[in-house]
Amino acid sequence: MKTVRGDNEITRRITCLSCCSLHMVILFLFLMLLVSPVAAANNNSSSEGIINQTVTNSIAAAVAGAEPGSVLLIESGEWGGNFVIDKPISLLGMDSGTGKPHIITKEGLAGITITSDNVTIEGFTISGDADCAVWIEGNDTIISDNTFLGTPIAISIISGDGLSFSGNSINNHSVGIYADKNVSGVITLNNFDNRVNAKSLTTTLNWSSDNSSYLYENEIYNSSLGNYWDDYKGSDDDGNGIGSTPYMPYTSASDIRDAVGSDFIGSLSDEGVKQIYEGYWKGLFRNENYVKDKYPLISENSMYVVVPKTTQADIITAGGVNGTSGPTGIPIIQLPENISINLSVPGGNGNTSVQATPGGTGGDPARIEPMLSLQNPFEIVFVMVLIAGVFAGLIGILGKFGRIYGLKGGRKYEVAFMGLAFGAMSIALLYTVVSYTSRLIYGFIDYGMIQVAFIFVTAYLIMSSAFLAFGLLSGRFPLNIYRLQSPVAIVATVLLGISIYTVPVELGPVTGMAYPAALLLSIVLPLVFRHRFKSLVMRWYAEKGDVTASSFDPDSTSLFMKEEDIMSSSLSSSYFPESLHDKYSDVEFIGKGGIARVFKAKRRKDGVVVAVKVPINFDETTGRLFLKEMRIWEGLEHPNIAKLHSVNIFPVPYVEMEYLETPLSAVEKPLPPVESLRIIYDVAEGLSYAHSRGIIHRDIKPQNIMLSADKTAKITDWGLGKIMSDGNETTIIGFSLNYAAPEQVAPKTFGYPDERTDIYQLGIVFYELITGKKPFSGSGVAEVTDEILHLQPVVPSKAGARDDLFDDVVMKCLNKNQDERFSSVDEFKKFLTGIVLQNDGLKEFFKDVEPSG
């Protein structure tokens, strides 16, 4: 075990780096944040580390045999006997896995009597049969992070200046703290739950800390901090965890007698009774009590995280809260100047004496306690792997995933082998980092920032290798993690060399070979994968480009003159033509279709609000498509089709039409069954009318379905519409990818679009209305296309729909084979009517509608 004296002035400063990769910046900053305390400690410490032995038999004997300035470390377990501390020593409890060491006092006046100055007691549970758990008659006494249970009086402070009493829990006593007149110090951040929590005959005890910054319920505040009192009746008006009125306990003798109860005197020993009537405790029942906590805590002290000031104190907690333990559970002790520490403890294994010198001068070079000392190496690796796993996961989800599909024969087995290889590296690295960390900890080897950084980078490689293995075996490969794997493994290999050079560690034959081999393979494996699957990797990177990452919108309509141009085409845009401002005012852009922009505008001649549709470009191709749309749309007059007012070609081509405010795409989904039915039935009515006139729409989607003020659904945007008898337009391919039918994506395989294409798209809209989701949801062109062509969507009832009423009708619409869908919209309406008539809860839909068929 080690005791360290040192300056704990820690400065965390993270320099903002300009880096080509966002994720490398995140990794670097996180790593520096993790190890900066160790670096600061190494830079600022000027103390000699002192190795101490734990007490193994009797605390009383260890105290009696200790030299002034000794630090006695007590492990978990039960320790009996009463004892006196008559020299300046530190008595520190260590939780070795079963809780704080438990001192069980025997019958008598006091369990622990402190008669010396500069005594520290920290990290114990103290209970038993003594009248008083701790009796204090010394200056500069520190009592922190202890739990006091069940004795009649927990703490008696008889005399002494400079008392520090913090971070303790005092529970189930008749009296928590009794302080006589000749006492001064600070009592703060303790939990009190007793019959009488505190009695003080002095005004020189401060029951709250200096002004401090602290975290309470995820908010930072600045205030003095008192103690938690179970009988405090005040409120927290400011919400900062501090009571709005001071805490003042019982003051009258009669109230205190009533509170402690009639059994209090009977619970004391003869010596204790004597103290009540004629000794130090006779002031307990006087009519005075100077306890006044101006800043009482509303919650127990564990709810407050104090930002410690960087000062040289008798006890410096490594990253802890005032009076609480550091990360190891054991405070780091600042020893007085020129104190010789006798490390010999009765029952120990030897005698060692070290002369501590201030400032690190006149002695051996200063040495700092390693950051992770006294910790279980498995716990260290486990925590770092968890943190690194979250970090690697964030890097993964911030990027794209490569979809693995279409591999045949031996190529599938190669991918599986690579996945298993990454998994093997994850396991090998886990074994070796546990071995390395164990040798550092159990070998009491002094180490620092480089070694901690190396352990963390290895933990990252463990998790990133596991994610890569899972990605290859599941078919979704995390590209960001893949791209960083080799560079991070190179960094780890360099850190391994530096770590072994600066802090020699005997790794043993297995770890000595396995560690560098695993790191080298972690560098090589991504490179081998890229070499063997170059085309696959290039496809993934292509999908990460502008087409999929920025400009690609699977809900938007795209037009392609040739099928092979689908992945690379884009359309330019233009604003509302200046020449139309004479006809319209209050122009407002509201949307864009496949070949045109749509504006809301007020007609100047009569003030009527209309929608004006203008081609995106005025080139020959766009003009031809725009006029074709108008020719189709102009002949359609139906309640469920948006109405055209006029079609014009001068001064520029444009169309004026009915203004409908709400697109279906803006409606929150899923919708109730009856409302979904009403919309789908309206659209089906409009399509049935168009089909009867030989026209198909080919771009049914929520953006092209508008809702009027009375919620009537109306079809708009006939830019991809086709007159089925016109054979001159078959070279034009267009669709909105998320709503595209298989025959639109691959007509040579699935046939050419017809009225059943509209039925397919109607099924997708129906699916989205009742589930709130699209049936296909890939993250790029290739993924969505692959799902449309090959993936059977999940039935609506398993994707979020309220029930399975519409499973059959929707799935029939979404059949990839045109011949297996409804043959006509009228057949679809008839099938839908049958469902409605068989369910009483849906019949109200047809109150004003004549059932089909």
KOLMIVO-6821 format. One record per residue (C-alpha): x, y, z. Coordinates in steps of 0.02 Angstrom, whole numbers, plus 50000, padded with zeros to 5 digits. Example, Ala and Ser with C-alpha at 12.3 -4.5 7.8 and 13.67 -1.06 7.14 Angstrom:
506154977550390/506844994750357/
END
This chain:
500005000050000/500605017649968/500425034350054/500795049849954/501125067450007/500995080349871/500295095949800/498605092349716/498535107949609/497765100949451/497475111049295/496415103549160/496715112948997/496105106048833/496815114248678/495635115548533/496435106948385/496145109748201/495995092448130/495385085347966/494365072248054/493045076948183/493135059848261/495025060048284/494815076648375/493495069048489/494615054048525/496125065048564/495155076848678/494335062748774/496005054048797/496845069848860/495395073048980/495595055449049/497455056449084/497695074949126/497515072549315/498955060249310/500025072049208/499675086649322/500055076349474/501695070549400/502185088349358/501695096249522/502155083149650/503755085149745/503495071949878/504255055249910/503005040849897/502975030450056/502515012150060/501545006950215/500934990550283/499164987150334/498674983450513/498354964950529/497934961450712/497544975650832/497274994050799/497684998050980/499354989050967/499744997250799/499385014450871/500455010951023/501915005350916/501805018950783/502995033550771/502295051450762/501745055250584/501385037050541/499985032450425/499065016650476/498005008150343/496574997350407/495724985150288/493914979550286/493324968750431/492814970350613/494054978050735/493734977650921/494344986751073/494455004551139/496075014151116/496915030951142/497805040851004/499135051051093/500265055350946/500025063850776/499555049550661/498315046150521/497135031450539/496415027450368/495105014250327/495235004750162/493734996450082/494544980350018/492934973649946/491734970950092/491424988650150/492265000750268/493234993250413/492084992350564/492724997550736/491614989950870/491904998951034/491804990851206/490884997051359/491705012451433/491735031251414/492465032151238/492905020351099/494255031451022/495045044851130/496095058051040/497285067651153/498585072951023/498615086450891/498605082650704/497615066550709/496605060350560/495245047050564/494465043150398/493485029350312/492745019050457/491105013150526/491115015450715/489815008050832/489734997450989/489434998951176/490495014051223/489595029551287/490445039951154/491165033950988/492545047250977/493185058851114/494235073551052/495485083851154/496725089251020/497045102850894/496895101050705/495925084950714/495185078650550/493675067050554/492995063050381/492055050050280/491545039750431/489895031950482/489415032850666/488045021250726/487095018350885/488165024251030/487295035951154/488405050351097/489315049750931/490635063550949/491185073051104/492295088051064/493015093051232/494405104751176/495435109351025/495595121850884/495615118850697/494375104250698/493815098150526/492295086850532/491575083250359/490815069950248/490205059250394/488555050750430/487975051450612/486435040450635/485395032750775/486225041250924/485395050051068/486595064651037/487535066750873/488865079650921/489215087551089/490445102151088/491125110551245/491625128851260/493465127751214/493225121951035/493385129650861/493335122650685/492195118350540/490815105350535/490085103750360/489365091650232/488845078750361/487215068950376/486345069550546/484905058150595/484805056950785/483665061050931/484665076950964/485785080450816/486965093050895/487285102451056/488625116051065/489155127351207/490285137751094/490005150550959/491705147350877/491165131850784/490695135450603/489285124050543/489515127950358/490925129150233/491635144250146/490795149449984/491005135049860/490485130149685/489495114049685/488425103049574/486665099149634/485355090349527/486355093549367/486525112349399/488045122249458/487775133949606/488885144549718/488545145349905/489165140250075/488675122450119/488075116550288/487475099450343/485975088350314/484825087550467/483405075050469/482305086550577/482545102350472/480835109650431/481325123450310/481095124350122/482225126849972/481495142649894/482945145049772/483035127049712/484905126449747/484825112649878/485115125050022/483775128550151/483065146050148/483085147650339/484465142450462/484405126250558/484335128450748/484035112750854/483365111351031/483955124951149/483035122051314/483585108751436/481835101651448/481685099551261/483355090451254/482855078951398/481235074751311/482125071651146/483495060051211/482215050151309/482125042851481/483255028251433/484745039351392/485525039751566/485235021051586/486205017651426/487795025851495/489195017751593/489585023651769/490935034951700/489705042051575/488415045851710/489785054451809/490175065451659/488335070451647/488215076251827/489925083451862/491035081451712/491175087851535/489425082551486/488545092251621/488235106151494/487165094251390/485595099251485/485935117851502/484745130551426/485915135451286/486355128451117/487405138450994/487175126850845/486625137550699/486825130850524/486475145450407/486585134750250/485725118150292/485685105050154/483985099850089/484645082850032/485945070950098/487755075750064/487955062949923/486845074049815/488125088249817/489735087749717/490925101349772/492225108749655/493765108149769/494915123049782/496715119649732/497525122649902/498835113150001/497855105250141/498185091850268/497135079950166/497085082149979/495745071949895/496125066349720/494635073249624/493485071349775/492295082149875/492775091450036/493185078050162/492815063350049/493955050049981/494825050449815/494525037849675/495385023949771/494355026849927/495935032250020/496435050650036/498165056349991/499035062850148/500055078850159/501325075250296/502085088750407/503845094450367/505325084150426/504275070050498/505095052950501/503835039650458/504045022950545/503255009950434/503404996050561/501714990250625/501494975850748/501124960550648/501974967650493/503394960950391/504844972550421/505434989550470/505645003950350/505935022250390/505845036550265/506295054650298/504995065950217/505725082350157/504695097650106/504735102949926/505665087549872/507345095049917/508685086550017/508035069149981/507705056849842/506825062649684/504975065649710/503755052049661/501845052749641/500615039049683/500025030949520/498285036349472/497555018849476/498475011549625/497535000649749/496224997049615/495774979949550/496524978749374/494964969849311/493914984449372/495094996849288/494994987949120/493124985149137/492775003749166/493935009249027/493164996748906/491435003348949/491965021448921/492925017148763/491435006948701/490265021748718/491555032648632/491795020248488/489905018648473/489725037448456/491045037648320/490085023748232/488375031748236/489065048648182/489545040648017/488785029447886/488595010647882/489105000347732/487804987647679/488524970447638/487454960947514/487554952247348/489114942147390/489124924247329/490114908547358/491834910447435/491664929147453/490354926847589/491544915547684/492944928147667/491854941447746/491374929447886/493214925447915/493664943847926/492264946348052/492924932048158/494694939048141/494154955948211/493244946948351/494804936848391/495824952848400/494564960148522/494754945048637/496654944548621/496804963048662/495654960948812/496754946948881/498364956348854/497784973048926/497144964349084/498824955649099/499794971749072/498724981649196/498864967849327/500754968149315/500764987049339/499614986649490/500194971149580/502024974849543/501874992049627/502654999549471/502675018449461/501835023949300/501025039349227/500105047349083/500845036748944/500355020449027/498575026149066/498395032548887/499015016048819/497745006248923/496325017348863/496825016448679/496904997548695/495174997648774/494565007648623/495324994748504/494454980848600/492754988648573/493074994948396/493654977548345/492084970148421/490984982648327/491884978848164/491654960248193/489814962448227/489624973848077/490394961347956/489364946848024/487734956648028/487944965247860/488044983447922/489854989147930/490275005048031/491335015047910/491995028248031/492645014948151/493405005448004/494325020847940/495055024748112/495545006848157/497275006248079/497805023948134/497245020548314/498135003748314/499735012448255/499565024848398/499335010348520/500875001548453/501925017348475/501235019648652/501685001548692/503485004648642/503585020848741/502735012848892/503924998048898/505425009548873/504955022249007/504205010049134/504934992649110/503664978949146/504004960349143/502594954849025/502964936349025/503124925248871/501274924748821/500834943048847/502534948448781/502164940148613/500264942048607/500164960748641/501244967148498/500554953648382/498754958748418/499174977148389/500074973548225/498614962948165/497424977048213/498424988048093/498474975047954/496694968047957/495814983947893/497114985247754/496874967047704/494984969547703/495154984647590/496284974947472/495134959847462/493504969647450/494074985247359/492504986847253/491374984947405/492344998047503/492335010047354/490455007947339/490245012347522/491305027847505/490335032747350/488725031247447/489455042847577/489705056447446/488595071147404/487295060747315/486785051347472/487435061847614/486805078947565/485815080747404/484945063947405/483175064647474/482225048147454/480575057347472/480905069447329/480475066147148/481915063647026/481845062346837/483045052346730/483145051746541/483975034746549/483895021146680/485775021146706/485735039646753/484705036646911/486145037847033/486975053446965/485675066146906/485235082446993/484085096946947/484425115546957/483235128047035/482555145547000/481515158647088/479785165547054/479895174046883/479985192946891/478765194146745/477365186446850/477435199446989/476225210346891/474905196746909/475255190747087/475735198147255/476215191047425/477195177147342/477805163347457/478755147547410/477865132047476/478645117047388/479525108847242/478975094447133/479935084347006/480045098146875/479245113546953/479165124747103/477515129147186/477135146147261/475705152947363/475155169647290/473735182147293/472945186247127/473025205147105/471415206947007/470255199547140/471335195447293/470995176747282/472385165947355/472975152947229/474435141247199/475595145447054/476685131846980/478215137146878/479505126046792/481175124446883/482085127846718/481535134946552/482515123146442/481705112446307/481635096246407/480875104146563/479645114046458/479085098446366/478815088946529/477915103746608/476705105546462/476425086746462/475915087646645/474725101846610/473955092446464/473615077646579/473025087746727/471935099846630/470725086146582/470475079746760/469035086946858/468605077247015/468315081647200/469875071747247/471025079847119/471705097447144/470855109147022/471765118946886/471155136746858/472185141046704/473685135446601/474805148746522/476375149446417/476585168546416/477535177946480/478285161546546/477535144146561/476545143046723/474935136046791/473715143146917/472785130747025/471775128347181/472735132847341/472705119047470/473615123247631/474075106447708/475095092847624/474865075447696/476745075047728/476505088547861/475225078547959/475865069548114/475785050648096/475185037748135/473365042748114/471835034348188/471125020348078/469545029848025/470535045347977/471795034847880/470365026147791/469575042547741/471165049147663/471595032847573/469825031047508/469845049047443/471485045947352/470805029547283/469265038647217/470365051347127/471485037647054/469985027446999/469335042646904/471045045746822/471275027446776/469555027246696/470215040746579/471795031046541/472945041446652/474135034846786/474995046046913/476615036346954/477115047747100/475845045147238/476625050747402/476135061647552/476945076947472/475765075347322/474185073147426/473425089247492/472075091247624/470735104447603/469935114047746/468605100347766/469975086747767/469595080647592/471135072747515/471595078847341/472945072547223/474135085347150/475755085847047/475445075446891/477205078646826/477575060146812/475815056046753/475635046346592/474265043846465/474295024946448/473865025446263/475325037146227/476835026746182/478005041446152/478495044446334/479165027646390/480955033846390/480615045346538/480955036946705/480495045646866/480025041847044/480205046547226/481325032647290/480465029447457/478805027347366/479445019147207/478765002547146/479994988847093/479504991346910/480015009746922/481735005446991/482084990446880/480824989746736/481824976846639/481614964746783/479894968846852/478974975846701/478424993446660/477355005046766/475465004546744/473935007646852/474554994346974/476055005647008/474845018447081/474095004547187/475824999947253/476185018047300/474465019747379/474925004647487/476535013147545/475565028847594/474285018047684/475705009147776/476455025647831/474785032747890/474395018248006/476165014548070/477025031348062/478465023047967/478955019447789/479105001047744/480865003747676/482095014547772/483875012147708/485125026247730/485695028047550/485175025247369/485905007847361/485125002147525/483375008747486/483465001647310/484004984647375/482564984247500/481284989147368/481864975447252/482214961447376/481574964747552/479844959547612/479244973547727/478644970147904/476744968847914/475944984947982/475324976848143/477124972848190/477784989748137/476695000848247/474914999348183/473574998048317/472944981148254/473034969348106/471444975248018/472384981947867/473834969647858/473114959847711/472574974647604/474214984047629/475334968947598/474354964547441/474654982247375/476524980447413/476784964047321/478324965547211/477454955747073/476214967146984/475074952346947/474894948547132/474254965847175/472484972047155/472094972546970/471244989346985/470885003147110/469054998147109/469544980647168/470584988847305/469084999547358/467954984247362/469194974647470/469344989647587/467454991047598/467354972847651/468554975947794/467574990947851/465884982147848/466564967947954/467164979748092/465864989748187/467145002448243/467465007648062/465685008047992/465445026348036/466655030247894/465315025747766/463915036247839/464085048447695/464915036547571/464075023847460/465015007247490/465885000747335/465314984547257/
END
